[in-house]
Amino acid sequence: MKDFAFGKENFILIAVAVVLIIIGFAMMSGGGSPDGVSFNPDIFSQQRIVVAPIVAVLGFALVVVGILRKPKDTPTSDAEKNKA
């Protein structure tokens, strides 16, 4: 079996982080004016200015955690235990 730099936990954390980033950016989108000229005050909603950036930043932080987290070494046989 190949030795990967990341374990299964790392990939799961990174996948969850990418989903959080996508959700954060999706929450920031929209709110434009229907005709392109008039002002829509919905662009300054609490969700777009506060909540969405926090969700996106948490996603970026979780990517860092997913990359830096050390994978657990679980040798399954005695031969593998003696190699280390």
mmCIF file as gemmi writes it, N, C-alpha and C atoms, coordinates in Angstrom:
data_model
loop_
_atom_site.group_PDB
_atom_site.id
_atom_site.type_symbol
_atom_site.label_atom_id
_atom_site.label_alt_id
_atom_site.label_comp_id
_atom_site.label_asym_id
_atom_site.label_entity_id
_atom_site.label_seq_id
_atom_site.pdbx_PDB_ins_code
_atom_site.Cartn_x
_atom_site.Cartn_y
_atom_site.Cartn_z
_atom_site.occupancy
_atom_site.B_iso_or_equiv
_atom_site.pdbx_formal_charge
_atom_site.auth_seq_id
_atom_site.auth_asym_id
_atom_site.pdbx_PDB_model_num
ATOM 1 N N . MET Axp A 1 ? 0.837 -1.19 0 1 0 ? 1 A 1
ATOM 2 C CA . MET Axp A 1 ? 0 0 0 1 0 ? 1 A 1
ATOM 3 C C . MET Axp A 1 ? 0.879 1.25 0 1 0 ? 1 A 1
ATOM 4 N N . LYS Axp A 2 ? 0.472 2.261 -0.725 1 0 ? 2 A 1
ATOM 5 C CA . LYS Axp A 2 ? 1.245 3.492 -0.818 1 0 ? 2 A 1
ATOM 6 C C . LYS Axp A 2 ? 1.116 4.293 0.466 1 0 ? 2 A 1
ATOM 7 N N . ASP Axp A 3 ? 2.173 5.025 0.781 1 0 ? 3 A 1
ATOM 8 C CA . ASP Axp A 3 ? 2.137 5.92 1.94 1 0 ? 3 A 1
ATOM 9 C C . ASP Axp A 3 ? 1.706 7.3 1.472 1 0 ? 3 A 1
ATOM 10 N N . PHE Axp A 4 ? 0.54 7.714 1.899 1 0 ? 4 A 1
ATOM 11 C CA . PHE Axp A 4 ? 0.039 9.035 1.552 1 0 ? 4 A 1
ATOM 12 C C . PHE Axp A 4 ? 0.412 10.018 2.647 1 0 ? 4 A 1
ATOM 13 N N . ALA Axp A 5 ? 0.568 11.271 2.285 1 0 ? 5 A 1
ATOM 14 C CA . ALA Axp A 5 ? 0.892 12.298 3.273 1 0 ? 5 A 1
ATOM 15 C C . ALA Axp A 5 ? -0.306 12.555 4.187 1 0 ? 5 A 1
ATOM 16 N N . PHE Axp A 6 ? -1.515 12.36 3.658 1 0 ? 6 A 1
ATOM 17 C CA . PHE Axp A 6 ? -2.729 12.601 4.434 1 0 ? 6 A 1
ATOM 18 C C . PHE Axp A 6 ? -3.427 11.286 4.708 1 0 ? 6 A 1
ATOM 19 N N . GLY Axp A 7 ? -4.075 11.241 5.856 1 0 ? 7 A 1
ATOM 20 C CA . GLY Axp A 7 ? -4.894 10.09 6.187 1 0 ? 7 A 1
ATOM 21 C C . GLY Axp A 7 ? -6.342 10.349 5.821 1 0 ? 7 A 1
ATOM 22 N N . LYS Axp A 8 ? -7.194 9.412 6.138 1 0 ? 8 A 1
ATOM 23 C CA . LYS Axp A 8 ? -8.61 9.528 5.819 1 0 ? 8 A 1
ATOM 24 C C . LYS Axp A 8 ? -9.237 10.725 6.544 1 0 ? 8 A 1
ATOM 25 N N . GLU Axp A 9 ? -8.837 10.936 7.812 1 0 ? 9 A 1
ATOM 26 C CA . GLU Axp A 9 ? -9.362 12.064 8.58 1 0 ? 9 A 1
ATOM 27 C C . GLU Axp A 9 ? -9.027 13.39 7.926 1 0 ? 9 A 1
ATOM 28 N N . ASN Axp A 10 ? -7.802 13.507 7.403 1 0 ? 10 A 1
ATOM 29 C CA . ASN Axp A 10 ? -7.388 14.743 6.75 1 0 ? 10 A 1
ATOM 30 C C . ASN Axp A 10 ? -8.257 15.052 5.537 1 0 ? 10 A 1
ATOM 31 N N . PHE Axp A 11 ? -8.524 14.032 4.733 1 0 ? 11 A 1
ATOM 32 C CA . PHE Axp A 11 ? -9.35 14.244 3.547 1 0 ? 11 A 1
ATOM 33 C C . PHE Axp A 11 ? -10.778 14.624 3.921 1 0 ? 11 A 1
ATOM 34 N N . ILE Axp A 12 ? -11.297 14.024 4.974 1 0 ? 12 A 1
ATOM 35 C CA . ILE Axp A 12 ? -12.651 14.36 5.422 1 0 ? 12 A 1
ATOM 36 C C . ILE Axp A 12 ? -12.701 15.804 5.911 1 0 ? 12 A 1
ATOM 37 N N . LEU Axp A 13 ? -11.704 16.218 6.701 1 0 ? 13 A 1
ATOM 38 C CA . LEU Axp A 13 ? -11.67 17.605 7.186 1 0 ? 13 A 1
ATOM 39 C C . LEU Axp A 13 ? -11.569 18.594 6.032 1 0 ? 13 A 1
ATOM 40 N N . ILE Axp A 14 ? -10.744 18.287 5.059 1 0 ? 14 A 1
ATOM 41 C CA . ILE Axp A 14 ? -10.592 19.194 3.916 1 0 ? 14 A 1
ATOM 42 C C . ILE Axp A 14 ? -11.873 19.246 3.093 1 0 ? 14 A 1
ATOM 43 N N . ALA Axp A 15 ? -12.552 18.122 2.924 1 0 ? 15 A 1
ATOM 44 C CA . ALA Axp A 15 ? -13.811 18.11 2.176 1 0 ? 15 A 1
ATOM 45 C C . ALA Axp A 15 ? -14.88 18.926 2.891 1 0 ? 15 A 1
ATOM 46 N N . VAL Axp A 16 ? -14.968 18.784 4.213 1 0 ? 16 A 1
ATOM 47 C CA . VAL Axp A 16 ? -15.935 19.573 4.989 1 0 ? 16 A 1
ATOM 48 C C . VAL Axp A 16 ? -15.592 21.058 4.886 1 0 ? 16 A 1
ATOM 49 N N . ALA Axp A 17 ? -14.304 21.374 4.91 1 0 ? 17 A 1
ATOM 50 C CA . ALA Axp A 17 ? -13.88 22.765 4.796 1 0 ? 17 A 1
ATOM 51 C C . ALA Axp A 17 ? -14.256 23.363 3.447 1 0 ? 17 A 1
ATOM 52 N N . VAL Axp A 18 ? -14.078 22.6 2.388 1 0 ? 18 A 1
ATOM 53 C CA . VAL Axp A 18 ? -14.439 23.098 1.053 1 0 ? 18 A 1
ATOM 54 C C . VAL Axp A 18 ? -15.946 23.342 0.97 1 0 ? 18 A 1
ATOM 55 N N . VAL Axp A 19 ? -16.722 22.459 1.569 1 0 ? 19 A 1
ATOM 56 C CA . VAL Axp A 19 ? -18.181 22.655 1.586 1 0 ? 19 A 1
ATOM 57 C C . VAL Axp A 19 ? -18.529 23.925 2.369 1 0 ? 19 A 1
ATOM 58 N N . LEU Axp A 20 ? -17.876 24.157 3.505 1 0 ? 20 A 1
ATOM 59 C CA . LEU Axp A 20 ? -18.125 25.377 4.276 1 0 ? 20 A 1
ATOM 60 C C . LEU Axp A 20 ? -17.769 26.629 3.469 1 0 ? 20 A 1
ATOM 61 N N . ILE Axp A 21 ? -16.663 26.588 2.752 1 0 ? 21 A 1
ATOM 62 C CA . ILE Axp A 21 ? -16.261 27.738 1.936 1 0 ? 21 A 1
ATOM 63 C C . ILE Axp A 21 ? -17.301 28.006 0.853 1 0 ? 21 A 1
ATOM 64 N N . ILE Axp A 22 ? -17.768 26.959 0.201 1 0 ? 22 A 1
ATOM 65 C CA . ILE Axp A 22 ? -18.785 27.121 -0.848 1 0 ? 22 A 1
ATOM 66 C C . ILE Axp A 22 ? -20.074 27.688 -0.26 1 0 ? 22 A 1
ATOM 67 N N . ILE Axp A 23 ? -20.481 27.188 0.908 1 0 ? 23 A 1
ATOM 68 C CA . ILE Axp A 23 ? -21.687 27.703 1.559 1 0 ? 23 A 1
ATOM 69 C C . ILE Axp A 23 ? -21.51 29.175 1.913 1 0 ? 23 A 1
ATOM 70 N N . GLY Axp A 24 ? -20.342 29.537 2.448 1 0 ? 24 A 1
ATOM 71 C CA . GLY Axp A 24 ? -20.086 30.931 2.8 1 0 ? 24 A 1
ATOM 72 C C . GLY Axp A 24 ? -20.169 31.856 1.601 1 0 ? 24 A 1
ATOM 73 N N . PHE Axp A 25 ? -19.559 31.463 0.495 1 0 ? 25 A 1
ATOM 74 C CA . PHE Axp A 25 ? -19.619 32.303 -0.699 1 0 ? 25 A 1
ATOM 75 C C . PHE Axp A 25 ? -21.021 32.333 -1.301 1 0 ? 25 A 1
ATOM 76 N N . ALA Axp A 26 ? -21.746 31.238 -1.222 1 0 ? 26 A 1
ATOM 77 C CA . ALA Axp A 26 ? -23.117 31.23 -1.721 1 0 ? 26 A 1
ATOM 78 C C . ALA Axp A 26 ? -24 32.149 -0.891 1 0 ? 26 A 1
ATOM 79 N N . MET Axp A 27 ? -23.746 32.199 0.422 1 0 ? 27 A 1
ATOM 80 C CA . MET Axp A 27 ? -24.525 33.094 1.281 1 0 ? 27 A 1
ATOM 81 C C . MET Axp A 27 ? -24.238 34.558 0.978 1 0 ? 27 A 1
ATOM 82 N N . MET Axp A 28 ? -23.042 34.859 0.48 1 0 ? 28 A 1
ATOM 83 C CA . MET Axp A 28 ? -22.688 36.242 0.136 1 0 ? 28 A 1
ATOM 84 C C . MET Axp A 28 ? -23.268 36.685 -1.203 1 0 ? 28 A 1
ATOM 85 N N . SER Axp A 29 ? -23.653 35.76 -2.039 1 0 ? 29 A 1
ATOM 86 C CA . SER Axp A 29 ? -24.083 36.113 -3.387 1 0 ? 29 A 1
ATOM 87 C C . SER Axp A 29 ? -25.521 36.614 -3.404 1 0 ? 29 A 1
ATOM 88 N N . GLY Axp A 30 ? -25.892 37.19 -4.506 1 0 ? 30 A 1
ATOM 89 C CA . GLY Axp A 30 ? -27.272 37.654 -4.704 1 0 ? 30 A 1
ATOM 90 C C . GLY Axp A 30 ? -27.505 39.049 -4.157 1 0 ? 30 A 1
ATOM 91 N N . GLY Axp A 31 ? -28.757 39.442 -4.163 1 0 ? 31 A 1
ATOM 92 C CA . GLY Axp A 31 ? -29.142 40.735 -3.605 1 0 ? 31 A 1
ATOM 93 C C . GLY Axp A 31 ? -29.019 41.893 -4.557 1 0 ? 31 A 1
ATOM 94 N N . GLY Axp A 32 ? -28.852 41.613 -5.827 1 0 ? 32 A 1
ATOM 95 C CA . GLY Axp A 32 ? -28.759 42.693 -6.796 1 0 ? 32 A 1
ATOM 96 C C . GLY Axp A 32 ? -30.114 43.318 -7.068 1 0 ? 32 A 1
ATOM 97 N N . SER Axp A 33 ? -30.099 44.443 -7.717 1 0 ? 33 A 1
ATOM 98 C CA . SER Axp A 33 ? -31.359 45.105 -8.047 1 0 ? 33 A 1
ATOM 99 C C . SER Axp A 33 ? -31.992 44.432 -9.258 1 0 ? 33 A 1
ATOM 100 N N . PRO Axp A 34 ? -33.321 44.392 -9.298 1 0 ? 34 A 1
ATOM 101 C CA . PRO Axp A 34 ? -33.993 43.693 -10.398 1 0 ? 34 A 1
ATOM 102 C C . PRO Axp A 34 ? -33.776 44.354 -11.762 1 0 ? 34 A 1
ATOM 103 N N . ASP Axp A 35 ? -33.64 45.676 -11.788 1 0 ? 35 A 1
ATOM 104 C CA . ASP Axp A 35 ? -33.489 46.347 -13.076 1 0 ? 35 A 1
ATOM 105 C C . ASP Axp A 35 ? -32.061 46.83 -13.332 1 0 ? 35 A 1
ATOM 106 N N . GLY Axp A 36 ? -31.165 46.658 -12.38 1 0 ? 36 A 1
ATOM 107 C CA . GLY Axp A 36 ? -29.78 47.059 -12.567 1 0 ? 36 A 1
ATOM 108 C C . GLY Axp A 36 ? -29.501 48.509 -12.251 1 0 ? 36 A 1
ATOM 109 N N . VAL Axp A 37 ? -30.532 49.298 -11.948 1 0 ? 37 A 1
ATOM 110 C CA . VAL Axp A 37 ? -30.34 50.719 -11.678 1 0 ? 37 A 1
ATOM 111 C C . VAL Axp A 37 ? -30.757 51.07 -10.256 1 0 ? 37 A 1
ATOM 112 N N . SER Axp A 38 ? -31.854 50.519 -9.789 1 0 ? 38 A 1
ATOM 113 C CA . SER Axp A 38 ? -32.376 50.887 -8.47 1 0 ? 38 A 1
ATOM 114 C C . SER Axp A 38 ? -31.546 50.241 -7.352 1 0 ? 38 A 1
ATOM 115 N N . PHE Axp A 39 ? -31.628 50.848 -6.165 1 0 ? 39 A 1
ATOM 116 C CA . PHE Axp A 39 ? -30.873 50.387 -5.004 1 0 ? 39 A 1
ATOM 117 C C . PHE Axp A 39 ? -31.663 49.324 -4.251 1 0 ? 39 A 1
ATOM 118 N N . ASN Axp A 40 ? -30.986 48.235 -3.882 1 0 ? 40 A 1
ATOM 119 C CA . ASN Axp A 40 ? -31.602 47.178 -3.099 1 0 ? 40 A 1
ATOM 120 C C . ASN Axp A 40 ? -30.883 47.117 -1.753 1 0 ? 40 A 1
ATOM 121 N N . PRO Axp A 41 ? -31.54 47.517 -0.651 1 0 ? 41 A 1
ATOM 122 C CA . PRO Axp A 41 ? -30.87 47.523 0.65 1 0 ? 41 A 1
ATOM 123 C C . PRO Axp A 41 ? -30.551 46.126 1.183 1 0 ? 41 A 1
ATOM 124 N N . ASP Axp A 42 ? -31.035 45.092 0.519 1 0 ? 42 A 1
ATOM 125 C CA . ASP Axp A 42 ? -30.792 43.72 0.968 1 0 ? 42 A 1
ATOM 126 C C . ASP Axp A 42 ? -29.322 43.319 0.839 1 0 ? 42 A 1
ATOM 127 N N . ILE Axp A 43 ? -28.53 44.086 0.072 1 0 ? 43 A 1
ATOM 128 C CA . ILE Axp A 43 ? -27.115 43.755 -0.061 1 0 ? 43 A 1
ATOM 129 C C . ILE Axp A 43 ? -26.366 44.001 1.247 1 0 ? 43 A 1
ATOM 130 N N . PHE Axp A 44 ? -26.949 44.771 2.153 1 0 ? 44 A 1
ATOM 131 C CA . PHE Axp A 44 ? -26.321 45.054 3.44 1 0 ? 44 A 1
ATOM 132 C C . PHE Axp A 44 ? -26.96 44.254 4.572 1 0 ? 44 A 1
ATOM 133 N N . SER Axp A 45 ? -27.509 43.092 4.27 1 0 ? 45 A 1
ATOM 134 C CA . SER Axp A 45 ? -28.153 42.278 5.304 1 0 ? 45 A 1
ATOM 135 C C . SER Axp A 45 ? -27.102 41.67 6.228 1 0 ? 45 A 1
ATOM 136 N N . GLN Axp A 46 ? -27.525 41.31 7.421 1 0 ? 46 A 1
ATOM 137 C CA . GLN Axp A 46 ? -26.649 40.714 8.429 1 0 ? 46 A 1
ATOM 138 C C . GLN Axp A 46 ? -26.005 39.421 7.901 1 0 ? 46 A 1
ATOM 139 N N . GLN Axp A 47 ? -26.759 38.662 7.146 1 0 ? 47 A 1
ATOM 140 C CA . GLN Axp A 47 ? -26.246 37.391 6.607 1 0 ? 47 A 1
ATOM 141 C C . GLN Axp A 47 ? -25.074 37.625 5.668 1 0 ? 47 A 1
ATOM 142 N N . ARG Axp A 48 ? -25.177 38.61 4.799 1 0 ? 48 A 1
ATOM 143 C CA . ARG Axp A 48 ? -24.136 38.833 3.801 1 0 ? 48 A 1
ATOM 144 C C . ARG Axp A 48 ? -22.903 39.516 4.36 1 0 ? 48 A 1
ATOM 145 N N . ILE Axp A 49 ? -23.089 40.355 5.375 1 0 ? 49 A 1
ATOM 146 C CA . ILE Axp A 49 ? -21.959 41.129 5.881 1 0 ? 49 A 1
ATOM 147 C C . ILE Axp A 49 ? -21.258 40.448 7.044 1 0 ? 49 A 1
ATOM 148 N N . VAL Axp A 50 ? -21.978 39.676 7.87 1 0 ? 50 A 1
ATOM 149 C CA . VAL Axp A 50 ? -21.383 39.097 9.075 1 0 ? 50 A 1
ATOM 150 C C . VAL Axp A 50 ? -21.298 37.574 9.005 1 0 ? 50 A 1
ATOM 151 N N . VAL Axp A 51 ? -22.428 36.922 8.795 1 0 ? 51 A 1
ATOM 152 C CA . VAL Axp A 51 ? -22.491 35.465 8.919 1 0 ? 51 A 1
ATOM 153 C C . VAL Axp A 51 ? -21.707 34.777 7.801 1 0 ? 51 A 1
ATOM 154 N N . ALA Axp A 52 ? -21.924 35.166 6.572 1 0 ? 52 A 1
ATOM 155 C CA . ALA Axp A 52 ? -21.281 34.495 5.437 1 0 ? 52 A 1
ATOM 156 C C . ALA Axp A 52 ? -19.754 34.588 5.48 1 0 ? 52 A 1
ATOM 157 N N . PRO Axp A 53 ? -19.17 35.759 5.757 1 0 ? 53 A 1
ATOM 158 C CA . PRO Axp A 53 ? -17.704 35.798 5.857 1 0 ? 53 A 1
ATOM 159 C C . PRO Axp A 53 ? -17.16 34.947 7.006 1 0 ? 53 A 1
ATOM 160 N N . ILE Axp A 54 ? -17.883 34.875 8.121 1 0 ? 54 A 1
ATOM 161 C CA . ILE Axp A 54 ? -17.433 34.034 9.228 1 0 ? 54 A 1
ATOM 162 C C . ILE Axp A 54 ? -17.439 32.573 8.81 1 0 ? 54 A 1
ATOM 163 N N . VAL Axp A 55 ? -18.481 32.136 8.109 1 0 ? 55 A 1
ATOM 164 C CA . VAL Axp A 55 ? -18.558 30.749 7.642 1 0 ? 55 A 1
ATOM 165 C C . VAL Axp A 55 ? -17.41 30.455 6.669 1 0 ? 55 A 1
ATOM 166 N N . ALA Axp A 56 ? -17.132 31.37 5.76 1 0 ? 56 A 1
ATOM 167 C CA . ALA Axp A 56 ? -16.054 31.162 4.794 1 0 ? 56 A 1
ATOM 168 C C . ALA Axp A 56 ? -14.693 31.123 5.486 1 0 ? 56 A 1
ATOM 169 N N . VAL Axp A 57 ? -14.448 32.004 6.438 1 0 ? 57 A 1
ATOM 170 C CA . VAL Axp A 57 ? -13.168 32.022 7.154 1 0 ? 57 A 1
ATOM 171 C C . VAL Axp A 57 ? -13.005 30.757 7.988 1 0 ? 57 A 1
ATOM 172 N N . LEU Axp A 58 ? -14.087 30.276 8.605 1 0 ? 58 A 1
ATOM 173 C CA . LEU Axp A 58 ? -14.022 29.009 9.334 1 0 ? 58 A 1
ATOM 174 C C . LEU Axp A 58 ? -13.651 27.865 8.388 1 0 ? 58 A 1
ATOM 175 N N . GLY Axp A 59 ? -14.173 27.907 7.174 1 0 ? 59 A 1
ATOM 176 C CA . GLY Axp A 59 ? -13.82 26.897 6.183 1 0 ? 59 A 1
ATOM 177 C C . GLY Axp A 59 ? -12.344 26.951 5.831 1 0 ? 59 A 1
ATOM 178 N N . PHE Axp A 60 ? -11.806 28.153 5.641 1 0 ? 60 A 1
ATOM 179 C CA . PHE Axp A 60 ? -10.382 28.283 5.337 1 0 ? 60 A 1
ATOM 180 C C . PHE Axp A 60 ? -9.526 27.818 6.513 1 0 ? 60 A 1
ATOM 181 N N . ALA Axp A 61 ? -9.95 28.131 7.733 1 0 ? 61 A 1
ATOM 182 C CA . ALA Axp A 61 ? -9.215 27.677 8.924 1 0 ? 61 A 1
ATOM 183 C C . ALA Axp A 61 ? -9.248 26.152 9.029 1 0 ? 61 A 1
ATOM 184 N N . LEU Axp A 62 ? -10.386 25.562 8.685 1 0 ? 62 A 1
ATOM 185 C CA . LEU Axp A 62 ? -10.499 24.106 8.748 1 0 ? 62 A 1
ATOM 186 C C . LEU Axp A 62 ? -9.619 23.433 7.688 1 0 ? 62 A 1
ATOM 187 N N . VAL Axp A 63 ? -9.401 24.093 6.564 1 0 ? 63 A 1
ATOM 188 C CA . VAL Axp A 63 ? -8.465 23.561 5.56 1 0 ? 63 A 1
ATOM 189 C C . VAL Axp A 63 ? -7.067 23.496 6.155 1 0 ? 63 A 1
ATOM 190 N N . VAL Axp A 64 ? -6.676 24.547 6.861 1 0 ? 64 A 1
ATOM 191 C CA . VAL Axp A 64 ? -5.35 24.575 7.486 1 0 ? 64 A 1
ATOM 192 C C . VAL Axp A 64 ? -5.235 23.451 8.515 1 0 ? 64 A 1
ATOM 193 N N . VAL Axp A 65 ? -6.28 23.267 9.324 1 0 ? 65 A 1
ATOM 194 C CA . VAL Axp A 65 ? -6.275 22.195 10.315 1 0 ? 65 A 1
ATOM 195 C C . VAL Axp A 65 ? -6.188 20.837 9.62 1 0 ? 65 A 1
ATOM 196 N N . GLY Axp A 66 ? -6.944 20.674 8.547 1 0 ? 66 A 1
ATOM 197 C CA . GLY Axp A 66 ? -6.923 19.412 7.813 1 0 ? 66 A 1
ATOM 198 C C . GLY Axp A 66 ? -5.568 19.102 7.206 1 0 ? 66 A 1
ATOM 199 N N . ILE Axp A 67 ? -4.848 20.133 6.804 1 0 ? 67 A 1
ATOM 200 C CA . ILE Axp A 67 ? -3.525 19.93 6.221 1 0 ? 67 A 1
ATOM 201 C C . ILE Axp A 67 ? -2.488 19.651 7.308 1 0 ? 67 A 1
ATOM 202 N N . LEU Axp A 68 ? -2.564 20.369 8.412 1 0 ? 68 A 1
ATOM 203 C CA . LEU Axp A 68 ? -1.536 20.253 9.444 1 0 ? 68 A 1
ATOM 204 C C . LEU Axp A 68 ? -1.743 19.084 10.402 1 0 ? 68 A 1
ATOM 205 N N . ARG Axp A 69 ? -2.941 18.545 10.464 1 0 ? 69 A 1
ATOM 206 C CA . ARG Axp A 69 ? -3.21 17.448 11.391 1 0 ? 69 A 1
ATOM 207 C C . ARG Axp A 69 ? -2.406 16.21 10.988 1 0 ? 69 A 1
ATOM 208 N N . LYS Axp A 70 ? -1.727 15.647 11.963 1 0 ? 70 A 1
ATOM 209 C CA . LYS Axp A 70 ? -0.888 14.476 11.702 1 0 ? 70 A 1
ATOM 210 C C . LYS Axp A 70 ? -1.764 13.238 11.601 1 0 ? 70 A 1
ATOM 211 N N . PRO Axp A 71 ? -1.624 12.458 10.51 1 0 ? 71 A 1
ATOM 212 C CA . PRO Axp A 71 ? -2.437 11.242 10.396 1 0 ? 71 A 1
ATOM 213 C C . PRO Axp A 71 ? -2.009 10.211 11.429 1 0 ? 71 A 1
ATOM 214 N N . LYS Axp A 72 ? -2.978 9.458 11.9 1 0 ? 72 A 1
ATOM 215 C CA . LYS Axp A 72 ? -2.699 8.427 12.893 1 0 ? 72 A 1
ATOM 216 C C . LYS Axp A 72 ? -2.041 7.235 12.206 1 0 ? 72 A 1
ATOM 217 N N . ASP Axp A 73 ? -0.947 6.749 12.788 1 0 ? 73 A 1
ATOM 218 C CA . ASP Axp A 73 ? -0.279 5.559 12.266 1 0 ? 73 A 1
ATOM 219 C C . ASP Axp A 73 ? -0.86 4.343 12.966 1 0 ? 73 A 1
ATOM 220 N N . THR Axp A 74 ? -1.457 3.454 12.187 1 0 ? 74 A 1
ATOM 221 C CA . THR Axp A 74 ? -2.035 2.238 12.765 1 0 ? 74 A 1
ATOM 222 C C . THR Axp A 74 ? -1.52 1.029 12 1 0 ? 74 A 1
ATOM 223 N N . PRO Axp A 75 ? -0.31 0.554 12.348 1 0 ? 75 A 1
ATOM 224 C CA . PRO Axp A 75 ? 0.176 -0.645 11.678 1 0 ? 75 A 1
ATOM 225 C C . PRO Axp A 75 ? -0.683 -1.844 12.046 1 0 ? 75 A 1
ATOM 226 N N . THR Axp A 76 ? -0.952 -2.691 11.065 1 0 ? 76 A 1
ATOM 227 C CA . THR Axp A 76 ? -1.873 -3.801 11.279 1 0 ? 76 A 1
ATOM 228 C C . THR Axp A 76 ? -1.169 -5.109 11.568 1 0 ? 76 A 1
ATOM 229 N N . SER Axp A 77 ? 0.068 -5.257 11.147 1 0 ? 77 A 1
ATOM 230 C CA . SER Axp A 77 ? 0.76 -6.516 11.363 1 0 ? 77 A 1
ATOM 231 C C . SER Axp A 77 ? 2.045 -6.288 12.162 1 0 ? 77 A 1
ATOM 232 N N . ASP Axp A 78 ? 2.612 -7.38 12.682 1 0 ? 78 A 1
ATOM 233 C CA . ASP Axp A 78 ? 3.845 -7.287 13.436 1 0 ? 78 A 1
ATOM 234 C C . ASP Axp A 78 ? 5.019 -6.844 12.552 1 0 ? 78 A 1
ATOM 235 N N . ALA Axp A 79 ? 4.996 -7.249 11.294 1 0 ? 79 A 1
ATOM 236 C CA . ALA Axp A 79 ? 6.074 -6.871 10.376 1 0 ? 79 A 1
ATOM 237 C C . ALA Axp A 79 ? 6.086 -5.355 10.18 1 0 ? 79 A 1
ATOM 238 N N . GLU Axp A 80 ? 4.916 -4.746 10.064 1 0 ? 80 A 1
ATOM 239 C CA . GLU Axp A 80 ? 4.833 -3.304 9.906 1 0 ? 80 A 1
ATOM 240 C C . GLU Axp A 80 ? 5.253 -2.583 11.187 1 0 ? 80 A 1
ATOM 241 N N . LYS Axp A 81 ? 4.95 -3.18 12.339 1 0 ? 81 A 1
ATOM 242 C CA . LYS Axp A 81 ? 5.333 -2.576 13.614 1 0 ? 81 A 1
ATOM 243 C C . LYS Axp A 81 ? 6.854 -2.573 13.752 1 0 ? 81 A 1
ATOM 244 N N . ASN Axp A 82 ? 7.51 -3.608 13.277 1 0 ? 82 A 1
ATOM 245 C CA . ASN Axp A 82 ? 8.958 -3.709 13.395 1 0 ? 82 A 1
ATOM 246 C C . ASN Axp A 82 ? 9.689 -2.787 12.421 1 0 ? 82 A 1
ATOM 247 N N . LYS Axp A 83 ? 9.024 -2.378 11.328 1 0 ? 83 A 1
ATOM 248 C CA . LYS Axp A 83 ? 9.638 -1.456 10.368 1 0 ? 83 A 1
ATOM 249 C C . LYS Axp A 83 ? 9.854 -0.082 10.988 1 0 ? 83 A 1
ATOM 250 N N . ALA Axp A 84 ? 8.92 0.348 11.823 1 0 ? 84 A 1
ATOM 251 C CA . ALA Axp A 84 ? 8.993 1.679 12.409 1 0 ? 84 A 1
ATOM 252 C C . ALA Axp A 84 ? 9.957 1.719 13.516 1 0 ? 84 A 1
